[in-house]
Amino acid sequence: DTVSHLRMLHAAGYAVLALDARGHGQSSGQTNALGWQGVADVRGAVRFLRRQAGVDPGRIAAVGLSMGAEEALRAAAAGVPLAAVVADGAGASTSGDRDLAAERGLLAPVSRSVGWLAIRETELVSGVREPAPLRDVVSRIRIPVLLIASHAPGERTIDARRYPSW
């Protein structure tokens, strides 16, 4: 699903590597709890690319859709050496980010409760604690970011609340 994004980055001179998150698509391993451990996967991909002949380490970017968008943003916030991020449809896989939608009346009470239960269940089953909401970590990002939002209910509103300084 990211081929058009990858072509855009490649045409702009960035090195690109397509990968599935662990436990997703054709990637092996245990599913990484809603992308909560995706920073390690992005860091590993960047390390791999930096060792490839002909790859300029200063021209490595990340592109992600939905959960992948969240992973790319978290990786940039964590200091993974990326030159740019394209985040298409970053979702709300943490309680804090889901609260942004609830504050705007974009989540029905039942949906909010089901989401909270799903997050707690993910913590229990995976043994991984829920990370800080994106809204709390994006201020650490110091590289260009392209945010892409769909017409999904509330997605633009959530992005505006999540990234008020952008």
Residue, then its C-alpha position, 0 to 999 in steps of 0.5 A: d500500500t505504500v508504493s506510491h509514497l516510496r516512489m515519491l521519496h525515492a524520486a526525491g533522493y531518499a533511500v527506501l526500504a519496504l518492510d512489514a512490522r514484526g508479526h504483520g504481513q509477511s514479517s515473522g515474529q510476535t505482533n508488536a502490540l499495536g506498533w508500540q515496539g515499532v521504534a526498534d524495528v524502524r531503528g533496525a531498518v535504518r541501521f541496515l540501510r546505513r550499511q548499504a553501499g550507495v546509501d547516503p545515511g543523511r537521506i534515509a526517510a520513513v513512510g508509514l500508513s496507520m500503525g506504521a505512521e505512528e511507528a515512524l513518528r515515534a522513531a523520529a521522536a526517539g532520535v532514530p536518525l531519519a531525514a524525514v517522515v511521511a505519516d499517512g493516517a496515524g491512528a490512536s493506539t494509546s489511551g491518550d491519543r484516543d482521548l483526543a477524539a473523545e474530547r471532541g465528541l468523535l468517539a461514542p462512549v461505548s467505542r471509548s470503553v471498548g478502545w480502553l479495554a482493547i488497550r488494557e488487553t494488549e498490555l496484558v497479552s503482550g507484556v508491553r506497557e502502553p507508550a506515551p501518547l504521540r501528542d506527548v512525544v512529537s515535540r521531540i521531532r526535529i526533522p521534516v514531517l508530512l502528515i497525511a489525513s483522510h476524510a475519516p471522521g475526526e482524523r484532521t481534528i485529532d491531528a490538529r490537537r496532536y500537533p498544535s505547534w506544527 
